[in-house]
Amino acid sequence: MKPNDQFSLLKRQAFLADYSSLSLLYQPIMGADAFLVYHFLLASYEQGLSNQPFSRILNHLDLGMNRLEQALDVLTALDLLDVYNKQEVFLLELKAPLAEVAFMGKPLLKQLLRKKIGDFAMATGQQSPDSSWQKVSKKFSDVFSEIGQVKELVPARKGFDWDAFRNLMRRDKLAFQDEAEDVIALTHLADSLGLSWLELYQLAKETAVQHQISLGRLQSRLQQGGETGQLSRQEEAILAEAKLKSSLEFLRLLKASRKAGLLDAERSCLASLAKEGHLDEVINVAVLYTFNKIDSANLNTKYLVKLVNEFSYKGIHSAKAAILFLRENQQATRTRTQARTKTSPTSNVPEWSKQEVKTEQTIEGQAQLADLYRQFEEMENKGGGQ
């Protein structure tokens, strides 16, 4: 947009804006500039304003073009305005603000307002049922057919269905870590990625930590993919186990192969890494490597945290990417060692990837898999270290 670009207001029947809603509910979210622009456009409807340059608004409200564009963006994001463009002409369609009950029924708007004015102001100003109440009222068309017969039909809802999302959370005993932050972030993810509420819920459930939705792990899951590189037979076996088990189950298996039990410090470390947003499958690869880097019946938690942080720094969000990263570092270490010692080159394929192993869930298969874990090569002398 430029100051000399023309705009007009969509010809439509004027509406009576709810000024109380605009001032008490929308204004804290939209800010002063968007609030002024909305009122200017609302007043212009009555004047039949059309084919005017944006400079008219700039001069009237004493705004710069950047502030005006941002104000218009805010109004469109809050569904108070639609903007259409054809060449250098813009068409503006102003929309009526929601009344208080309807406003509070929108989880995103409600949480945005809560962040701005605080819980106390929300409690004193809200006149609608709180979130513990679920609205179950039906419309006529929900209950009766076009010939007046009672029917059993629930029309599909458009957009992000927060009622359905919360119903599944209650069923699965899930909770938000921070409801205000999570509602805003989840709505943004669904909107930007084109995900339905059910698709996003399935991912949120799979990546939850201790029955709480984890935005960090959810975002890591969404960033997976694009790994290039062929895995050996044994690396595929490791990948399958890393993706199949939780980090606690995976560690328990490794320690059992060493005739050791889990320590509280180890449990705490795994829980902390998960809360920080790291996925179990990535933690599992780091756990396996750490055990073989530092030969001990107990997990070296400091080294594990260091390795997981390195994965995060490198943008590694999947078990496959972690395995490929460790292999590449191992090969680089071997190349440096060969150059220093001037020995004959050796195969770049790890020894543990050459042998075959059964991964069926049998006693023999588990024993062979545990033996495979112990053979996972280290880095720097034992494999590419960090």
C-alpha positions as CSV (number, residue, x, y, z in Angstrom):
1,M,0.0,0.0,0.0
2,K,1.0,3.6,-0.7
3,P,-0.5,6.8,0.5
4,N,-1.8,7.7,-2.9
5,D,-3.5,4.3,-3.5
6,Q,-7.2,4.5,-3.6
7,F,-9.7,2.8,-1.3
8,S,-13.4,2.5,-1.1
9,L,-15.8,1.1,1.5
10,L,-18.0,-1.8,0.4
11,K,-21.6,-0.6,-0.1
12,R,-23.7,-2.4,2.5
13,Q,-26.3,-1.7,5.1
14,A,-24.9,0.2,8.0
15,F,-24.7,-1.6,11.4
16,L,-24.8,-0.3,14.9
17,A,-21.4,-1.2,16.5
18,D,-21.3,-2.3,20.1
19,Y,-19.1,0.5,21.5
20,S,-18.9,-1.1,24.9
21,S,-17.5,-4.3,23.4
22,L,-15.1,-2.3,21.2
23,S,-13.7,-0.3,24.2
24,L,-13.7,-3.0,26.9
25,L,-12.9,-6.1,25.0
26,Y,-11.3,-5.3,21.6
27,Q,-9.3,-2.2,22.4
28,P,-6.9,-3.8,24.9
29,I,-6.0,-6.4,22.2
30,M,-5.9,-4.2,19.0
31,G,-4.2,-1.1,20.5
32,A,-4.8,2.6,19.9
33,D,-4.0,2.8,16.2
34,A,-6.4,0.0,15.1
35,F,-9.0,1.4,17.5
36,L,-8.9,4.8,15.8
37,V,-8.8,3.4,12.3
38,Y,-11.9,1.3,13.0
39,H,-13.9,4.2,14.3
40,F,-12.8,6.4,11.4
41,L,-14.0,3.8,8.9
42,L,-17.2,3.2,10.8
43,A,-18.0,7.0,10.7
44,S,-17.1,7.0,7.0
45,Y,-19.8,4.4,6.2
46,E,-22.5,7.0,7.0
47,Q,-20.8,9.5,4.7
48,G,-20.7,7.1,1.8
49,L,-16.9,7.5,1.4
50,S,-15.5,6.0,-1.8
51,N,-12.5,6.3,-4.1
52,Q,-10.4,8.2,-1.6
53,P,-6.6,8.0,-1.1
54,F,-5.2,6.4,2.0
55,S,-3.6,9.8,2.7
56,R,-7.0,11.0,3.8
57,I,-6.9,8.6,6.8
58,L,-3.2,9.4,7.4
59,N,-3.9,13.2,7.6
60,H,-7.1,12.8,9.6
61,L,-5.5,10.5,12.3
62,D,-2.0,11.8,12.1
63,L,-0.5,8.4,11.3
64,G,2.3,7.1,9.1
65,M,1.8,4.6,6.4
66,N,3.5,1.8,8.3
67,R,1.2,2.4,11.4
68,L,-1.9,2.4,9.2
69,E,-0.9,-0.8,7.4
70,Q,-0.3,-2.5,10.8
71,A,-3.6,-1.2,12.1
72,L,-5.5,-2.7,9.1
73,D,-3.6,-6.0,9.5
74,V,-4.7,-6.1,13.2
75,L,-8.3,-5.4,12.3
76,T,-8.3,-8.2,9.7
77,A,-6.7,-10.7,12.1
78,L,-9.5,-9.9,14.7
79,D,-12.2,-10.4,12.0
80,L,-13.3,-6.8,12.2
81,L,-12.3,-5.9,8.6
82,D,-11.8,-7.6,5.2
83,V,-9.5,-6.1,2.6
84,Y,-9.7,-6.8,-1.1
85,N,-7.3,-5.6,-3.8
86,K,-7.5,-5.1,-7.5
87,Q,-4.4,-3.4,-9.0
88,E,-3.9,-0.2,-7.0
89,V,-7.4,0.0,-5.6
90,F,-8.5,-1.5,-2.3
91,L,-12.0,-2.4,-1.1
92,L,-12.6,-2.4,2.6
93,E,-15.5,-4.3,4.3
94,L,-16.0,-3.3,7.9
95,K,-17.5,-6.0,10.2
96,A,-19.4,-5.6,13.5
97,P,-17.7,-6.4,16.7
98,L,-18.9,-9.4,18.7
99,A,-21.0,-8.7,21.8
100,E,-19.5,-9.8,25.2
101,V,-21.1,-13.2,25.4
102,A,-20.1,-14.1,21.9
103,F,-16.6,-12.6,22.4
104,M,-16.0,-14.7,25.6
105,G,-17.1,-17.8,23.7
106,K,-14.1,-17.4,21.4
107,P,-11.2,-19.1,23.3
108,L,-8.5,-17.2,21.2
109,L,-10.0,-13.8,21.8
110,K,-10.7,-14.6,25.5
111,Q,-7.1,-15.6,26.1
112,L,-5.7,-12.6,24.2
113,L,-7.7,-10.3,26.4
114,R,-6.7,-12.2,29.6
115,K,-3.0,-11.6,28.7
116,K,-3.7,-7.9,28.3
117,I,-5.9,-7.1,31.3
118,G,-5.2,-10.0,33.7
119,D,-7.4,-12.5,35.5
120,F,-8.9,-10.1,38.0
121,A,-10.2,-7.7,35.4
122,M,-11.6,-10.7,33.4
123,A,-13.4,-12.0,36.5
124,T,-15.0,-8.6,37.3
125,G,-16.0,-7.9,33.7
126,Q,-17.1,-11.3,32.4
127,Q,-20.9,-11.9,32.5
128,S,-20.9,-15.3,30.7
129,P,-20.5,-18.9,32.1
130,D,-17.0,-19.9,32.8
131,S,-15.0,-22.6,31.0
132,S,-16.4,-25.4,33.3
133,W,-19.7,-25.0,31.6
134,Q,-20.3,-26.5,28.1
135,K,-23.0,-25.0,25.9
136,V,-25.1,-27.9,24.6
137,S,-28.0,-25.9,23.1
138,K,-29.2,-27.0,19.6
139,K,-30.4,-24.9,16.7
140,F,-33.7,-25.8,15.0
141,S,-32.0,-27.1,12.0
142,D,-29.8,-29.3,14.2
143,V,-32.8,-31.2,15.5
144,F,-35.5,-31.0,12.8
145,S,-35.3,-32.0,9.1
146,E,-36.7,-29.7,6.4
147,I,-40.1,-31.6,6.7
148,G,-40.3,-31.2,10.4
149,Q,-39.1,-34.6,11.5
150,V,-36.7,-35.0,14.4
151,K,-33.3,-36.2,13.1
152,E,-30.0,-37.4,14.5
153,L,-27.5,-35.2,12.8
154,V,-24.7,-33.0,14.1
155,P,-23.4,-30.7,11.3
156,A,-19.7,-30.5,10.8
157,R,-18.3,-27.3,12.3
158,K,-15.9,-25.1,10.4
159,G,-12.7,-23.7,11.8
160,F,-10.9,-24.8,14.9
161,D,-13.4,-26.5,17.2
162,W,-12.2,-25.8,20.7
163,D,-15.2,-27.5,22.3
164,A,-14.3,-30.7,20.6
165,F,-10.6,-30.3,21.4
166,R,-11.3,-29.8,25.1
167,N,-13.7,-32.7,25.2
168,L,-10.9,-35.0,24.0
169,M,-8.5,-33.5,26.5
170,R,-10.9,-34.4,29.3
171,R,-11.4,-37.9,27.9
172,D,-7.6,-38.5,27.7
173,K,-6.9,-36.6,31.0
174,L,-4.7,-34.1,29.3
175,A,-4.1,-30.5,30.5
176,F,-2.5,-27.3,29.2
177,Q,0.9,-26.2,30.6
178,D,-0.3,-22.6,30.3
179,E,-3.8,-22.3,28.9
180,A,-3.5,-18.7,27.7
181,E,-0.2,-19.3,25.9
182,D,-1.2,-22.8,24.6
183,V,-4.6,-21.7,23.1
184,I,-2.9,-18.9,21.2
185,A,0.0,-21.0,19.9
186,L,-2.2,-24.0,18.9
187,T,-4.6,-21.8,17.1
188,H,-1.7,-20.2,15.2
189,L,-0.2,-23.6,14.3
190,A,-3.5,-24.9,13.0
191,D,-4.1,-21.8,11.0
192,S,-0.6,-21.5,9.5
193,L,-0.2,-25.2,8.7
194,G,-3.8,-25.8,7.5
195,L,-4.4,-28.5,10.2
196,S,-7.8,-29.5,11.5
197,W,-8.5,-29.4,15.2
198,L,-8.5,-33.3,15.2
199,E,-5.2,-33.6,13.3
200,L,-3.5,-31.1,15.7
201,Y,-5.0,-32.9,18.8
202,Q,-3.6,-36.2,17.7
203,L,-0.1,-34.7,17.4
204,A,-0.6,-32.9,20.8
205,K,-1.6,-36.1,22.4
206,E,1.3,-38.1,21.0
207,T,3.9,-35.5,22.2
208,A,2.3,-34.7,25.6
209,V,4.6,-34.9,28.7
210,Q,3.2,-36.2,32.0
211,H,-0.4,-35.6,30.7
212,Q,0.4,-32.0,29.7
213,I,0.4,-30.7,26.2
214,S,4.0,-29.7,25.2
215,L,4.3,-27.0,22.5
216,G,8.0,-27.6,22.2
217,R,7.7,-31.4,21.4
218,L,4.7,-30.7,19.1
219,Q,6.7,-28.2,17.1
220,S,9.6,-30.6,17.0
221,R,7.3,-33.3,15.6
222,L,6.0,-30.9,12.9
223,Q,9.6,-30.1,11.9
224,Q,10.5,-33.7,11.2
225,G,11.1,-34.9,7.7
226,G,13.5,-34.2,4.9
227,E,16.3,-36.5,6.2
228,T,18.5,-37.8,3.4
229,G,20.7,-40.9,3.8
230,Q,20.4,-44.7,3.7
231,L,20.4,-46.6,7.0
232,S,22.1,-50.0,7.4
233,R,20.1,-53.0,8.6
234,Q,21.3,-52.5,12.1
235,E,20.6,-48.7,12.1
236,E,17.1,-49.5,10.9
237,A,16.7,-51.8,13.9
238,I,17.9,-49.1,16.3
239,L,15.6,-46.6,14.6
240,A,12.6,-48.9,15.0
241,E,13.3,-49.4,18.7
242,A,13.9,-45.7,19.3
243,K,10.6,-44.7,17.8
244,L,8.7,-47.5,19.4
245,K,9.5,-46.9,23.1
246,S,9.3,-44.1,25.5
247,S,12.6,-42.8,26.8
248,L,11.9,-44.4,30.2
249,E,11.1,-47.8,28.6
250,F,14.2,-47.5,26.4
251,L,16.5,-46.7,29.3
252,R,15.0,-49.5,31.4
253,L,15.8,-52.1,28.6
254,L,19.4,-50.9,28.3
255,K,20.0,-51.0,32.1
256,A,18.4,-54.4,32.3
257,S,20.9,-55.7,29.8
258,R,23.6,-54.5,32.3
259,K,21.8,-56.0,35.2
260,A,21.1,-52.5,36.7
261,G,18.0,-50.7,37.9
262,L,16.8,-47.2,37.1
263,L,18.1,-44.3,39.4
264,D,15.9,-41.3,40.4
265,A,18.5,-39.0,38.9
266,E,18.1,-40.8,35.5
267,R,14.3,-40.6,35.6
268,S,14.5,-36.9,36.5
269,C,16.9,-36.2,33.6
270,L,14.7,-37.9,31.1
271,A,11.6,-36.0,32.4
272,S,13.5,-32.7,32.2
273,L,14.6,-33.3,28.6
274,A,11.0,-34.1,27.6
275,K,9.7,-30.9,29.3
276,E,12.3,-28.9,27.4
277,G,10.6,-30.0,24.2
278,H,12.9,-32.9,23.0
279,L,11.1,-36.0,21.5
280,D,11.6,-39.4,23.0
281,E,13.0,-40.9,19.8
282,V,15.8,-38.3,19.7
283,I,16.5,-38.8,23.5
284,N,16.6,-42.6,22.9
285,V,19.4,-42.3,20.3
286,A,21.3,-40.0,22.6
287,V,20.8,-42.4,25.6
288,L,22.1,-45.4,23.5
289,Y,25.1,-43.5,22.3
290,T,25.9,-42.1,25.8
291,F,25.9,-45.6,27.3
292,N,28.5,-46.8,24.8
293,K,30.5,-43.6,24.9
294,I,30.9,-43.9,28.6
295,D,31.1,-47.6,29.7
296,S,29.1,-47.8,32.9
297,A,26.0,-49.5,34.3
298,N,24.6,-46.0,35.0
299,L,23.7,-43.3,32.6
300,N,26.0,-40.3,32.5
301,T,23.3,-37.6,32.6
302,K,25.6,-34.7,32.0
303,Y,26.9,-36.1,28.8
304,L,23.4,-37.0,27.7
305,V,22.2,-33.5,28.2
306,K,25.2,-32.2,26.3
307,L,24.5,-34.5,23.4
308,V,20.7,-33.7,23.2
309,N,21.5,-30.0,23.3
310,E,23.9,-30.6,20.4
311,F,21.1,-32.3,18.5
312,S,18.8,-29.3,19.2
313,Y,21.5,-26.9,18.1
314,K,21.9,-28.8,14.8
315,G,18.2,-28.7,14.2
316,I,17.8,-32.5,14.6
317,H,14.2,-33.5,15.5
318,S,14.1,-37.2,14.6
319,A,15.8,-40.4,15.5
320,K,16.9,-41.0,11.9
321,A,18.5,-37.5,11.7
322,A,20.3,-38.2,15.0
323,I,21.7,-41.6,13.7
324,L,22.9,-40.0,10.5
325,F,24.5,-37.2,12.4
326,L,26.4,-39.6,14.7
327,R,27.5,-41.7,11.7
328,E,28.8,-38.7,9.8
329,N,30.8,-37.5,12.8
330,Q,32.2,-41.0,13.3
331,Q,33.3,-41.1,9.7
332,A,34.9,-37.6,10.0
333,T,36.8,-38.8,13.1
334,R,38.1,-41.9,11.4
335,T,39.3,-39.8,8.4
336,R,41.2,-37.5,10.8
337,T,42.7,-40.5,12.6
338,Q,43.8,-42.1,9.4
339,A,45.4,-38.9,8.2
340,R,47.4,-38.6,11.5
341,T,48.5,-42.2,11.7
342,K,48.8,-42.8,7.9
343,T,47.2,-46.2,8.2
344,S,45.3,-47.9,5.4
345,P,41.7,-46.7,5.1
346,T,39.0,-48.7,6.8
347,S,35.3,-49.1,5.9
348,N,33.0,-46.2,6.7
349,V,30.3,-48.6,7.6
350,P,30.0,-49.1,11.4
351,E,30.7,-52.6,12.6
352,W,27.4,-52.8,14.4
353,S,25.7,-52.1,11.1
354,K,27.2,-55.2,9.4
355,Q,25.7,-57.9,11.5
356,E,22.1,-59.1,11.3
357,V,19.9,-59.2,14.3
358,K,16.4,-60.4,15.0
359,T,14.2,-57.6,16.5
360,E,11.1,-59.7,17.2
361,Q,9.7,-59.3,20.7
362,T,11.1,-62.7,21.9
363,I,13.6,-63.5,24.6
364,E,16.2,-64.3,22.0
365,G,15.4,-61.2,19.9
366,Q,15.5,-58.9,23.0
367,A,18.9,-60.5,24.0
368,Q,20.3,-59.9,20.5
369,L,19.0,-56.4,20.4
370,A,20.5,-55.6,23.8
371,D,23.8,-57.0,22.5
372,L,23.5,-54.7,19.5
373,Y,23.0,-51.7,21.8
374,R,26.2,-52.5,23.6
375,Q,28.1,-52.5,20.2
376,F,26.9,-49.1,19.2
377,E,30.2,-47.3,18.4
378,E,31.5,-44.3,20.2
379,M,32.8,-41.1,18.6
380,E,36.3,-39.8,19.0
381,N,38.3,-43.0,19.3
382,K,35.1,-44.9,19.9
383,G,33.0,-42.7,17.5
384,G,32.5,-39.0,16.7
385,G,32.3,-37.4,20.1
386,Q,31.0,-34.0,21.2
